Amino acid sequence: MDWQYTDGITAADVSCLQKQVTVMSSNLSAKLDELQRGDRHLETTVALHEIRSQLQELTRSVESCQSEVCEVKRDMVAIRSELDTVQQVKEEIEELREYVDRLEEHTHRRKLRLLQQNSPLRDDAETQPAAELSGAGLKPTAQRRQGLTFFLCIAIGAAVLGMLQFGYNTGVINAPQQNIENFMKDVYKSRYAEDLTEETVKLLYSVAVAIFAIGGMFGGFSGGLIANRFGRKGGLLLNNVMGVGGACLMGFAKLAHSYELLFLGRFLIGVNCGLNTSLVPMYITEIAPLNLRGGLGTLNQLAVTVGLLLSQVLGIEQILGTDDGWPLLLGLAVFPAILQLVLLPMCPESPRYLLMTKHWEEEARKALQRLRASSQVEEDIEEMRAEERAHSAEAFISMTELICSPTLRHPLIIGITMQLSQQLSGINAVFYYSTELFMSSGLTAETAKFATIGIGVIMLFMTVVSIPMMDRTGRRTLHLYGLGGMFIFSIFITISFLIKEFFGYVQEMIDWMSYLSVVSTLGFVVFFAVGPGSIPWMITAELFSQGPRPAAMSIAVLVNWLTNFLVGIGFPTMKTHLENYTFLPFSVFLGVFWIFTYRQVPETKNKTFEEISAIFRHGGDRRGMRNSSLYGLAGASESLPESPMGPRRVSTASDCAAEVPATYGTTTTTVTESDEADCVGAMGAMGVSELTPSTPPPSPSQSPSASPMTSAPPSPAPSGEPMSPPYIPGGCAWRPPSSCAGDRCVSPPRFAV
């Protein structure tokens, strides 16, 4: 039966079943699509829900951030306010620091004055002019004077040998000019079998002259670095290696048949002389006593003059000015270097360098005791300490810092201009080409050489004359006299050249103009010796305190040697183009420098280095011609620096044990019995026993010298009012001991953050 049933299914049934299966498959597919769409819709809904949740959380986070930003802004405002407060506090602290510095300086000046009054070395016979002091209500005060000692003379003599070396090598090449040119011609002809042209010979000789100045620039520029590294004395000792080497090369140049050795020797001796011009004035200025500093500083130029004269005398034809003698003439420069090597080890190092640069107080004290020939050197030590405190931020000043500092730039400009006034005055044209200059004026070659020697003699004499004048007349005054006289005689030199040109056909006029030219040149040199010869070296070292002095000397000496080089190399060309008007540009320069000196240069006579520096810090009158001494009128008339916190408040106690507040600004201090004891103890430590409250007061009619710590005698007070006591460094003021209420103590300002 089963077989029958199977056989009963037809093809139509199969087709129908297939259609039904197809329809059911389509329905299932549609259902699946609907389910898938539903799933996707559900997933989208869930995702949207999650996104909404995240957006809500983000919104809450943003709101939280905004609140935090507001808090940060409030904190920043508070911080800014606190920073402003801190800045104000810093400014007040800086003002207080400056006040304390001024107070310390004031105290040390008073202490120095007291030491000077008790010093057995002062010269009671020499006092300040009574008329000058009476205007300030003071009686003449004795000033300390220090004399020359054995070791001071040895140290000065050994040091100035370096300047003698400078002067000798400046003029030594002048007299044997023709002999050196002949040597160059012979060497060139033996090498190349042809003759040198006159232009080339002149050029080679100019190189021999000018390369000395190039070496001087190198030496002068490195002088500050060597002075700080090896000391003033140590630098001079090392410098002699260059001096010996350069002199030997020049002396053996002819033997080696090489003018290149002559050039190299001139360069090395130039380096030696450049270092000497930087180190020697610095060393002498630092070891010289205050009352002798000007005269001893003039010895720099005196040594230069002696060297020039020596080179001119030895260079005449009758001695060493010959073809065979000129190498020995140049080689003699070895002797100053060797002599300095022998003498300098016996000399002490600069006390200022030892104390203020190396901070070796004991060594500085020993050096001072040797230089002063006395164990009483506390006054000098205290003066150096006061300068060190005033310039504690200037322990070492580089050249860049020196140029960028507004306070130091002004004295640097003055120092540079003073060096320019020496070189651009035209004096080097006279030194280098004096023989040729006299010959062009109509003198014979022999007479011109002796006239050149006359220049050296006159200059030596006038330099000696200017030594005592330096500390009496003053640096600024002598410099003005020197520049003015050189200006006048430079005009006369130009006039003599012009008259010779226009009236050269008259023999009598030629003879007369020759004498006028010689006299004008000698007068030119006389006034150079009076002022511009020695003062620029000295005053440049005086204008600066210990820290910036080496850098300032390096820059000033570099400018001096650079100008020296330019004048030496350019004067022949200028003479060719300007002819009879050669000295006219120098006249213009002299006039400009005279005006600058009159308006800008301070008088440094009898001033300590700290007083000179204070002129530029406080904008004082730099043109003052009066003498200003630390121990005389200047020290007596100075007033106590004013506190930046306002007037000092004074607490007065009716009972010595009472405590009475005294307010300074927003801060309150209390003066107690211990405070008063501290004040009395501070006065006792300074040796002011006569100013303690137990000592009777000085009467108004007494001399102010009876109270060495007071600046002026107390003025009578109006009836019924107590007399204002003088201020004492350390914080105390004196009152009559009639009762405890009469004592009072001045408390220094205090500031609390």
Secondary structure, DSSP 4 states (H G I P E B T S, - for coil): -HHHHHHT--HHHHHHHHHHHHHHHHHHHHHHHHHHHHHHHHHHHHHHHHHHHHHHHHHHHHHHHHHHHHHHHHHHHHHHHHHHHHHHHHHHHHHHHHHHHHHHHHHHHHHHHHHHHT-TTEEEEEE--HHHHHTTT----EEE-----HHHHHHHHHHHHHHHHHHHHHHTTTTTHHHHHHHHHHHHHHHHSSPPPHHHHHHHHHHHHHHHHHHHHHHHHTHHHHHHHHHHHHHHHHHHHHHHHHHHHHHTTTTTT-HHHHHHHHHHHHHHHHHHHHHHHHHHHHHS-GGGHHHHHHHHHHHHHHHHHHHHHHTSTTTT-STTTHHHHHHTTHHHHHHHHHHGGGSPPPHHIIIIIS--HHHHHHHHHHHHTSS--HHHHHHHHHHHHHTGGGSS--HHHHHH-HHHHHHHHHHHHHHHHHHTTTHHHHHHHHHHHHHHTT--HHHHHHHHHHHHHHHHHHHHHHHHHHTTT-HHHHHHHHHHHHHHHHHHHHHHHHHHHHTTT-HHHHHHHHHHHHHHHHHHHHHHHHTTTTHHHHHHHHTS-TTTHHHHHHHHHHHHHHHHHHHHHHHHHHHHHHGGGTTHHHHHHHHHHHHHHHHHPPP-TT--HHHHHHHHHTT--TT--S---TTTHHHHH--PPPPTTSSPPEEE-SSTT--EEEEETTEEEEE-HHHHHHHHHHHHHTT-GGGSTTSPPPPTTS-GGGSTT-SSPPPPPPTTSPPPPPEETTTEE---TTSGGG-EEEPPP----
